[in-house]
Amino acid sequence: MQTIHEKMNNKIGPTAKVVIPIIGAVIVVATAVAYICMKLADEMRYNEKWKDYDECGWH
C-alpha cells in the first residue's frame, strides 16, 4: 500500500514540483507590480487634473 506522499510523487513529477511554485511567485510579483503601476498612474492623473488649482488656492 502506497502512502499519500508516494502517490503524489507518481502523479506529479519533480519538474512540476519546481515549476508550479515559481509560476505562482511570478504571478504574485506581476500582480504587485501591476497594482503599483495602476496606483501611480491614478495619482498622476489626479495631480494633472488639479495642478491648475494649486496656484490659485482652490485645492
TABEL-V666435 format. One record per residue. N is the residue number from 0. RES is the residue in three letters. SS is DSSP state (a for helix, b for strand, c for the rest). PHI is phi as a letter, one per 40 degrees, with the letter a starting at -180 (NA if undefined). PSI is psi as a letter, one per 40 degrees, with the letter a starting at -180 (NA if undefined). Layout:
n=N res=RES ss=SS phi=PHI psi=PSI
n=N res=RES ss=SS phi=PHI psi=PSI
This chain:
n=0 res=MET ss=c phi=NA psi=h
n=1 res=GLN ss=c phi=c psi=i
n=2 res=THR ss=c phi=c psi=i
n=3 res=ILE ss=a phi=c psi=d
n=4 res=HIS ss=a phi=c psi=d
n=5 res=GLU ss=a phi=c psi=d
n=6 res=LYS ss=a phi=c psi=d
n=7 res=MET ss=a phi=c psi=d
n=8 res=ASN ss=a phi=c psi=d
n=9 res=ASN ss=a phi=c psi=d
n=10 res=LYS ss=a phi=c psi=d
n=11 res=ILE ss=c phi=b psi=h
n=12 res=GLY ss=c phi=c psi=i
n=13 res=PRO ss=a phi=c psi=d
n=14 res=THR ss=a phi=c psi=d
n=15 res=ALA ss=a phi=c psi=d
n=16 res=LYS ss=a phi=c psi=d
n=17 res=VAL ss=a phi=c psi=d
n=18 res=VAL ss=a phi=c psi=d
n=19 res=ILE ss=a phi=c psi=d
n=20 res=PRO ss=a phi=c psi=d
n=21 res=ILE ss=a phi=c psi=d
n=22 res=ILE ss=a phi=c psi=d
n=23 res=GLY ss=a phi=c psi=d
n=24 res=ALA ss=a phi=c psi=d
n=25 res=VAL ss=a phi=c psi=d
n=26 res=ILE ss=a phi=c psi=d
n=27 res=VAL ss=a phi=c psi=d
n=28 res=VAL ss=a phi=c psi=d
n=29 res=ALA ss=a phi=c psi=d
n=30 res=THR ss=a phi=c psi=d
n=31 res=ALA ss=a phi=c psi=d
n=32 res=VAL ss=a phi=c psi=d
n=33 res=ALA ss=a phi=c psi=d
n=34 res=TYR ss=a phi=c psi=d
n=35 res=ILE ss=a phi=c psi=d
n=36 res=CYS ss=a phi=c psi=d
n=37 res=MET ss=a phi=c psi=d
n=38 res=LYS ss=a phi=c psi=d
n=39 res=LEU ss=a phi=c psi=d
n=40 res=ALA ss=a phi=c psi=d
n=41 res=ASP ss=a phi=c psi=d
n=42 res=GLU ss=a phi=c psi=d
n=43 res=MET ss=a phi=c psi=d
n=44 res=ARG ss=a phi=c psi=d
n=45 res=TYR ss=a phi=c psi=d
n=46 res=ASN ss=a phi=c psi=d
n=47 res=GLU ss=a phi=c psi=d
n=48 res=LYS ss=a phi=c psi=d
n=49 res=TRP ss=a phi=b psi=e
n=50 res=LYS ss=a phi=c psi=d
n=51 res=ASP ss=a phi=c psi=d
n=52 res=TYR ss=a phi=c psi=e
n=53 res=ASP ss=a phi=c psi=d
n=54 res=GLU ss=a phi=c psi=d
n=55 res=CYS ss=a phi=c psi=e
n=56 res=GLY ss=c phi=g psi=e
n=57 res=TRP ss=c phi=c psi=e
n=58 res=HIS ss=c phi=b psi=NA
